Amino acid sequence: MATERIDDLRAFRDFVDSQLGNGGSSLTPEECLDLWIIQNSSNEEREESLAAIRQGLEDMYAGRTRSAREAIVELRRKHKLTELS
């Protein structure tokens, strides 16, 4: 079975080396991984992500949002979690 590039550890190491050699040393490991995922995503995956972002922005501009506090309260209630102290 062929290994896809996104799952190829050597390709990832080469990508990290390239980032470090091209001024990317200010990137955090998480940022570097995010770049790797973005650059190795399929067109379909990118389009799905962009569509979700567009929908979120439309919801925000239309006022279909709620506060983080309200969302957290609902999640705690739904999953029967206690309030953190």
N, CA, C and O atoms as a DFTB+ gen file, in Angstrom:
340 C
 N C O
     1  1       0.849      -1.176       0.000
     2  2       0.000       0.000       0.000
     3  2       0.897       1.243       0.000
     4  3       1.818       1.355       0.809
     5  1       0.623       2.149      -0.894
     6  2       1.411       3.382      -0.992
     7  2       1.063       4.318       0.161
     8  3      -0.086       4.404       0.595
     9  1       2.081       5.010       0.639
    10  2       1.864       5.989       1.694
    11  2       1.552       7.330       1.044
    12  3       2.300       7.798       0.185
    13  1       0.454       7.942       1.449
    14  2       0.132       9.260       0.943
    15  2       1.103      10.263       1.554
    16  3       1.572      10.085       2.679
    17  1       1.397      11.313       0.803
    18  2       2.373      12.303       1.255
    19  2       2.035      12.848       2.631
    20  3       2.933      13.026       3.455
    21  1       0.761      13.118       2.904
    22  2       0.388      13.708       4.196
    23  2       0.754      12.783       5.363
    24  3       0.949      13.247       6.486
    25  1       0.846      11.474       5.095
    26  2       1.182      10.505       6.140
    27  2       2.645      10.063       6.087
    28  3       3.044       9.152       6.813
    29  1       3.437      10.700       5.239
    30  2       4.831      10.317       5.041
    31  2       5.725      11.114       5.987
    32  3       5.908      12.317       5.804
    33  1       6.274      10.456       6.981
    34  2       7.083      11.114       8.002
    35  2       8.336      11.759       7.404
    36  3       8.722      12.851       7.821
    37  1       8.970      11.104       6.441
    38  2      10.162      11.690       5.810
    39  2       9.802      12.961       5.049
    40  3      10.539      13.946       5.094
    41  1       8.678      12.939       4.358
    42  2       8.241      14.137       3.630
    43  2       7.960      15.264       4.620
    44  3       8.262      16.424       4.343
    45  1       7.384      14.927       5.775
    46  2       7.126      15.951       6.793
    47  2       8.436      16.503       7.341
    48  3       8.571      17.711       7.533
    49  1       9.400      15.624       7.593
    50  2      10.702      16.081       8.080
    51  2      11.353      17.019       7.066
    52  3      11.913      18.051       7.434
    53  1      11.274      16.650       5.791
    54  2      11.834      17.511       4.744
    55  2      11.113      18.854       4.707
    56  3      11.739      19.892       4.495
    57  1       9.812      18.836       4.911
    58  2       9.023      20.066       4.946
    59  2       9.478      20.948       6.108
    60  3       9.664      22.153       5.933
    61  1       9.657      20.364       7.283
    62  2      10.111      21.123       8.454
    63  2      11.500      21.687       8.184
    64  3      11.758      22.855       8.475
    65  1      12.398      20.874       7.631
    66  2      13.741      21.359       7.301
    67  2      13.662      22.539       6.332
    68  3      14.397      23.517       6.475
    69  1      12.781      22.445       5.359
    70  2      12.606      23.523       4.389
    71  2      12.096      24.789       5.067
    72  3      12.559      25.889       4.763
    73  1      11.152      24.639       5.977
    74  2      10.622      25.796       6.703
    75  2      11.722      26.457       7.526
    76  3      11.827      27.683       7.553
    77  1      12.532      25.658       8.188
    78  2      13.616      26.201       9.007
    79  2      14.662      26.905       8.145
    80  3      15.241      27.907       8.565
    81  1      14.902      26.392       6.957
    82  2      15.882      26.981       6.066
    83  2      15.402      28.238       5.367
    84  3      16.207      29.013       4.849
    85  1      14.074      28.446       5.350
    86  2      13.496      29.595       4.647
    87  2      12.913      30.631       5.594
    88  3      11.938      31.302       5.255
    89  1      13.498      30.765       6.771
    90  2      13.054      31.791       7.702
    91  2      11.841      31.410       8.526
    92  3      11.248      32.269       9.179
    93  1      11.462      30.160       8.511
    94  2      10.294      29.727       9.262
    95  2      10.597      29.339      10.690
    96  3       9.763      28.722      11.353
    97  1      11.776      29.688      11.177
    98  2      12.156      29.268      12.534
    99  2      11.314      29.958      13.598
   100  3      11.340      29.554      14.761
   101  1      10.563      30.997      13.217
   102  2       9.695      31.653      14.196
   103  2       8.352      30.922      14.334
   104  3       7.547      31.250      15.206
   105  1       8.120      29.935      13.471
   106  2       6.877      29.153      13.556
   107  2       6.902      28.257      14.784
   108  3       7.947      27.734      15.170
   109  1       5.736      28.090      15.387
   110  2       5.627      27.091      16.451
   111  2       5.454      25.731      15.782
   112  3       5.079      25.670      14.611
   113  1       5.719      24.641      16.499
   114  2       5.475      23.322      15.911
   115  2       4.032      23.165      15.424
   116  3       3.789      22.554      14.384
   117  1       3.081      23.715      16.175
   118  2       1.675      23.619      15.777
   119  2       1.421      24.369      14.470
   120  3       0.699      23.879      13.602
   121  1       2.012      25.556      14.331
   122  2       1.848      26.329      13.098
   123  2       2.463      25.591      11.907
   124  3       1.909      25.599      10.807
   125  1       3.598      24.962      12.137
   126  2       4.259      24.205      11.076
   127  2       3.379      23.019      10.655
   128  3       3.235      22.747       9.463
   129  1       2.805      22.330      11.611
   130  2       1.909      21.215      11.301
   131  2       0.673      21.704      10.547
   132  3       0.221      21.060       9.601
   133  1       0.130      22.846      10.971
   134  2      -1.025      23.417      10.263
   135  2      -0.672      23.716       8.808
   136  3      -1.453      23.412       7.906
   137  1       0.497      24.308       8.574
   138  2       0.934      24.590       7.203
   139  2       1.068      23.308       6.391
   140  3       0.676      23.256       5.225
   141  1       1.618      22.285       7.013
   142  2       1.783      20.987       6.344
   143  2       0.421      20.436       5.922
   144  3       0.245      19.979       4.792
   145  1      -0.522      20.487       6.832
   146  2      -1.859      19.962       6.529
   147  2      -2.501      20.761       5.397
   148  3      -3.086      20.187       4.479
   149  1      -2.390      22.083       5.469
   150  2      -2.972      22.936       4.423
   151  2      -2.335      22.631       3.074
   152  3      -3.036      22.453       2.078
   153  1      -1.026      22.571       3.042
   154  2      -0.334      22.375       1.777
   155  2      -0.519      20.979       1.204
   156  3      -0.289      20.767       0.014
   157  1      -0.929      20.027       2.027
   158  2      -1.096      18.657       1.553
   159  2      -2.554      18.212       1.531
   160  3      -2.845      17.024       1.392
   161  1      -3.461      19.163       1.667
   162  2      -4.886      18.845       1.592
   163  2      -5.310      18.765       0.128
   164  3      -4.717      19.397      -0.746
   165  1      -6.335      17.984      -0.110
   166  2      -6.881      17.895      -1.470
   167  2      -7.698      19.146      -1.765
   168  3      -8.094      19.871      -0.852
   169  1      -7.942      19.386      -3.024
   170  2      -8.787      20.521      -3.411
   171  2     -10.166      20.401      -2.779
   172  3     -10.747      21.402      -2.359
   173  1     -10.688      19.194      -2.709
   174  2     -12.003      18.962      -2.102
   175  2     -12.006      19.349      -0.625
   176  3     -12.937      19.998      -0.150
   177  1     -10.962      18.949       0.095
   178  2     -10.862      19.298       1.518
   179  2     -10.769      20.812       1.710
   180  3     -11.398      21.370       2.609
   181  1      -9.979      21.470       0.856
   182  2      -9.861      22.930       0.948
   183  2     -11.192      23.605       0.664
   184  3     -11.569      24.546       1.362
   185  1     -11.906      23.139      -0.347
   186  2     -13.207      23.720      -0.688
   187  2     -14.214      23.526       0.444
   188  3     -14.995      24.431       0.738
   189  1     -14.202      22.357       1.079
   190  2     -15.094      22.106       2.214
   191  2     -14.771      23.052       3.371
   192  3     -15.675      23.589       4.011
   193  1     -13.486      23.250       3.635
   194  2     -13.083      24.164       4.712
   195  2     -13.506      25.589       4.406
   196  3     -14.030      26.285       5.275
   197  1     -13.283      26.024       3.174
   198  2     -13.675      27.383       2.791
   199  2     -15.188      27.568       2.873
   200  3     -15.667      28.619       3.299
   201  1     -15.935      26.550       2.466
   202  2     -17.400      26.642       2.545
   203  2     -17.852      26.767       3.997
   204  3     -18.764      27.537       4.297
   205  1     -17.226      26.020       4.892
   206  2     -17.580      26.096       6.312
   207  2     -17.233      27.467       6.889
   208  3     -17.990      28.013       7.693
   209  1     -16.100      28.021       6.484
   210  2     -15.715      29.360       6.954
   211  2     -16.700      30.395       6.441
   212  3     -17.140      31.270       7.186
   213  1     -17.045      30.290       5.152
   214  2     -18.016      31.241       4.584
   215  2     -19.348      31.171       5.318
   216  3     -19.948      32.203       5.616
   217  1     -19.812      29.961       5.609
   218  2     -21.077      29.791       6.312
   219  2     -21.000      30.400       7.706
   220  3     -21.945      31.052       8.151
   221  1     -19.888      30.196       8.396
   222  2     -19.712      30.781       9.720
   223  2     -19.730      32.294       9.677
   224  3     -20.324      32.939      10.541
   225  1     -19.076      32.866       8.664
   226  2     -19.079      34.322       8.526
   227  2     -20.482      34.842       8.221
   228  3     -20.904      35.862       8.766
   229  1     -21.203      34.135       7.349
   230  2     -22.583      34.532       7.050
   231  2     -23.430      34.505       8.316
   232  3     -24.206      35.428       8.566
   233  1     -23.285      33.454       9.110
   234  2     -24.038      33.355      10.360
   235  2     -23.681      34.511      11.297
   236  3     -24.559      35.099      11.928
   237  1     -22.409      34.827      11.379
   238  2     -21.970      35.908      12.259
   239  2     -22.562      37.239      11.801
   240  3     -23.114      37.986      12.608
   241  1     -22.448      37.532      10.512
   242  2     -22.964      38.805       9.995
   243  2     -24.484      38.903      10.105
   244  3     -25.030      40.000      10.220
   245  1     -25.171      37.751      10.069
   246  2     -26.634      37.743      10.169
   247  2     -27.107      37.702      11.622
   248  3     -28.310      37.695      11.883
   249  1     -26.162      37.676      12.569
   250  2     -26.535      37.672      13.981
   251  2     -26.940      36.314      14.516
   252  3     -27.535      36.219      15.590
   253  1     -26.625      35.265      13.780
   254  2     -26.973      33.904      14.238
   255  2     -25.818      33.336      15.067
   256  3     -25.222      32.316      14.720
   257  1     -25.524      34.020      16.159
   258  2     -24.448      33.592      17.042
   259  2     -24.920      33.659      18.484
   260  3     -26.001      34.169      18.778
   261  1     -24.104      33.145      19.361
   262  2     -24.349      33.270      20.801
   263  2     -22.998      33.361      21.480
   264  3     -21.961      33.075      20.883
   265  1     -23.030      33.755      22.710
   266  2     -21.774      33.941      23.423
   267  2     -21.133      32.587      23.736
   268  3     -21.803      31.557      23.803
   269  1     -19.826      32.626      23.921
   270  2     -19.100      31.413      24.298
   271  2     -19.624      30.890      25.632
   272  3     -19.720      29.681      25.843
   273  1     -19.959      31.807      26.522
   274  2     -20.476      31.414      27.839
   275  2     -21.753      30.576      27.682
   276  3     -21.906      29.545      28.337
   277  1     -22.665      31.023      26.813
   278  2     -23.906      30.272      26.590
   279  2     -23.622      28.889      26.001
   280  3     -24.229      27.897      26.403
   281  1     -22.690      28.838      25.043
   282  2     -22.355      27.559      24.414
   283  2     -21.745      26.595      25.425
   284  3     -22.054      25.403      25.417
   285  1     -20.880      27.110      26.292
   286  2     -20.240      26.258      27.298
   287  2     -21.262      25.737      28.298
   288  3     -21.220      24.566      28.674
   289  1     -22.177      26.594      28.731
   290  2     -23.234      26.168      29.654
   291  2     -24.046      25.041      29.019
   292  3     -24.345      24.040      29.670
   293  1     -24.399      25.211      27.742
   294  2     -25.177      24.167      27.061
   295  2     -24.395      22.862      26.946
   296  3     -24.952      21.786      27.168
   297  1     -23.108      22.946      26.601
   298  2     -22.289      21.733      26.500
   299  2     -22.167      21.030      27.846
   300  3     -22.231      19.802      27.915
   301  1     -21.993      21.799      28.911
   302  2     -21.902      21.190      30.252
   303  2     -23.197      20.477      30.596
   304  3     -23.189      19.362      31.118
   305  1     -24.314      21.137      30.294
   306  2     -25.618      20.539      30.588
   307  2     -25.823      19.269      29.747
   308  3     -26.257      18.240      30.265
   309  1     -25.514      19.351      28.471
   310  2     -25.713      18.224      27.553
   311  2     -24.881      17.007      27.965
   312  3     -25.351      15.872      27.893
   313  1     -23.660      17.251      28.389
   314  2     -22.752      16.153      28.737
   315  2     -22.650      15.892      30.228
   316  3     -21.796      15.132      30.684
   317  1     -23.540      16.537      30.985
   318  2     -23.617      16.335      32.444
   319  2     -22.268      16.570      33.112
   320  3     -21.812      15.773      33.931
   321  1     -21.637      17.692      32.740
   322  2     -20.351      18.071      33.324
   323  2     -20.577      19.116      34.401
   324  3     -21.507      19.918      34.317
   325  1     -19.726      19.103      35.409
   326  2     -19.844      20.086      36.481
   327  2     -19.091      21.346      36.117
   328  3     -18.205      21.336      35.262
   329  1     -19.455      22.425      36.775
   330  2     -18.797      23.722      36.569
   331  2     -17.386      23.642      37.128
   332  3     -17.167      23.073      38.198
   333  1     -16.420      24.218      36.398
   334  2     -15.050      24.263      36.895
   335  2     -14.916      25.377      37.916
   336  3     -15.550      26.424      37.788
   337  1     -14.104      25.158      38.913
   338  2     -13.892      26.172      39.945
   339  2     -12.714      27.033      39.618
   340  3     -12.386      27.944      40.378
